[in-house]
Every structure is written in C-alpha cells, then in structure tokens.
C-alpha cells in the first residue's frame, strides 16, 4: 500500500499543528471583532476573533470543527498574523491563495504556511486549507468597513 | 450475487495505482453495461421526440418511453400506470408535491411532520412551504439506537397535521422505517403520507399499495439508472385533484389565446420534452435488478453489512453510528478517533477506496448525533467481501499513519 503520497500534505509538522493547535480558544459573544465561516461541501466551521488596534492585529484566536488541514492552516495563520499590520496580513492572504492554486512564486513571507503548498496535490482539499484564510479576509474587510 | 465482472465496466479500473473499491452507492450507483447499451441503442437507432411524431422513429421512442413507465409501475407495485410520473429525481418529485398539493391543501396553522433523519431534499421544500403558507414544520425524534421514535411519531402527528413526509431508509444510518405504521398514524388524522424511497427502492422489494403511501418518490441514478430521471408515484385520486407543477408543451390538449386544456394523467404533469433516454435507461436498470431478484439483493447486502460491522468493531478507534441491528440497508456511517472524516476519506482515496465524508446532506441529523462530519461507506450488489477486507486493512494502515 502507498500512503506515502499523503506526506505531501500531512507532514509531521502539519500534523503537530493540527493535533496541538495554537490560539485555539472559544470564540464568544464577548469577542468584539469576529466572524464565522462555513464550508458547505464538507460541514467544516470556523470562528475567528481578531481585536485590531491602530491597524494592527493585537491578538487572535479561533475555534470550530475542522479536519487536520483546516485546523493546521488556521493554527499556522494565527501564529503568522499576530502583532502584524493589516496591510502585511492582506498581502499574505493574497500570497496564500496564489500558492494553493499552484502558481510558482516566492512564498517566504508565509513562513510555516508554505508547508501547506502540497495541498495542490489534493484538489478536493484545497478549500480545507483556504477556509481560515477566507474567513480572515472577510473579517478584515468587515473591520475596515466599520 | 449473479453478477459478472463485465456487468460493471467502470469497476475494472485502477485509482491511484489501486483497484477501485467503490463505496459511495448511496450517493449514486454505478451502471450496468445493459443500461449503457440501452442508452446507446436509443440514441443510435430510435432517437425522436415522443407523443407527437407520426413517423416510425417517433413511435419507437414513444413505445420505449411508455414501456419504461410500465416497468416502474410493476417494480413498485402501483395499481395503475398513470400513477407513475417521471421527474428529474427525488428532489424534484418532493418539490412538485410541496408546491402543488402543498400549496392547495396547507393553510395557516396546519402542520407538516418530518423526522430528524431526513435528507435535505425532504426538509427544505417543506420549510419553504411552511413559510409560504404560515404552517408549522415538526420533527419526529429518534430513539437511542437510531430508529424513529414511534411514540414521538404518535405525539407529533395530530389533527392539525396535513402532510407527513418520511424517508423509508436513512441515507446515513441505514435504518428502515415502519412505513405502514406511519401511514396508519397519518391516515387516522386525515393527513397524506409522502415516502422518500431514494435509499430503499434500489435495495429491497417495494409495494407502494401495501405500504399505503399516498406519494412515493425516488431517483433513477441510485438504482443503476442514469442521472436526471426519477419518479413521483401518487394515488390516482390524489393526483387527479392536484394542479400540474409545470406548464408547456406535451401536457396540453388544446391551447387558445388565454387558456389551455390539459392532458389526462400522467402526461398532465410532464411538461416539455421529457428525459426520454433517462426513462429508457431506468427501465433497463429495472430489468437488470429483476434478474438479480430484489429479495436476493436485500439478503446479499445484509451479508455485506454484517461482515463489515464485525470487521469494523475489531478496530478500537472506530465509532459506528446507529445500533448494529438497525442497519437494514447497505450503509455504515462511522468516525475514527483522532482522524477527521475528511482526512480519512483522502487517505482511503490514495488506496483506491471511494467513500463519502461530511454531513451527507443531513445537517439536522448530524446536529442530532452531535457530530460535524462522518465517514460513510455504502454498498451495493457489485461490492464483495474482498472490498470490505481491503477497506478494513486500509483503515488500520491509515490509523497507524496518523499516529506517527
């Protein structure tokens, strides 16, 4: 049998992020800037909370129900964006989206999130990787409109 | 089972360098060569529009199309051929009933009763109807073993209930519901009963008269037929008093500037050029199933299920939903501790095994079970004990992989 193909996405480090996610804590009504996103094809759900002060993300956490790929993606994303400006974060969201569509490029700015590039080998799972990023993008839009 | 490997050409292929094991027949079944041949024969030799040409080709197409209706009638033991209406599938059939019978018979304050084990197709049309007519949508609860709670059914179906709509077999739990008992409860309150047969007709003998269903709906593609063809069965006396769901050609006799006269049943409901090839393909699927004998089909699937359950119970990380003795159709839904359903499905796909992961278009049931996503394997007559052995071996290997 050949499960080694799975190594392209389920690397040890990705599984570590999925099994022990960073910044995972209940998102409650008390959280001021928050969003819920749902993936209707699979049932995954994610809630992000993101206090922003002076155009900078001062803290962030998430909760929800998700597979290893979406949980690891959310966990890595939150490590990356904390204490960052919204401008830089928006740049990274665009980069991540380009990376998982299989475009060649320089993705160093994405740090550990580069480990998720292998999801392009599993087209049915690209949405799992992008779900948290998509939620983040919508939340930033929401914050900027307020 | 009397199945030759050549009956299902699609199964003789490798996926990701492994023998394809197809375990998603509850989503759609594979098609036997005889169904493919019937479609090919129709388009190669007999293609013409039905009920209008006076030439030979159109006659042949019409005869084949109407013969398919007879085959469906006999297959589900309907009393009359005009009680068989062709639709696009189960979803369209339920929508037709909701928007015709429902719109003309449901009034503010009335109740529509469904259950927690329904597919979205048997939930959303009733939600919309309830909103449009100011009615209440009620759900029958499930018992702890996953079956319908019949005490609750008795409570939920009241004098205000006008429509009861229940699946005969669950697309998640494999449970088969006591339709006759539910029909008795509904009829005692002068309500009509719609039975969703999408997951039962492919797997067991069906007698709509014996079930006493007022409406009975199912899809062709889950029973070896093509996609885009399905059936709405309705008791003639009911159908006779329902307006058509759609209007246009084929369903009319005479048309004047401001009005039209409609055809008798069943054509009154079949506006526009119907899915002729689909109906012919469905007829061929019924022929194939009859050669297998539906009693034997049900028995064989029971063997597969019992074997699969025994094998799965030996893996300690696996939780199967629904008690063992309630699995009456070829469906097992489960989860593995520590591995999310989607990750498990991706890993199985790497080994050539096709399963469904997610909410199975039954979100209220998932919430009821308290799970966000599950893995579902669903069997049909072309599956074998080898398929189950390979799948169980794969699950064990995947369990170790994710423990690394």
Interface residues (C-beta under 8 A of the other chain):
Chain A: X1 X2 X3 X5 X6 X10 X12 X15 X41 X42 X43 X44 X45 X65 X66 X67 X68 X69 X71 X122 X124 X125 X128
Chain B: X16 X17 X18 X339 X340 X341 X342 X343 X346 X347 X350 X351 X357 X358 X359 X363 X366 X372 X373 X393 X394 X397 X398 X401 X402 X404
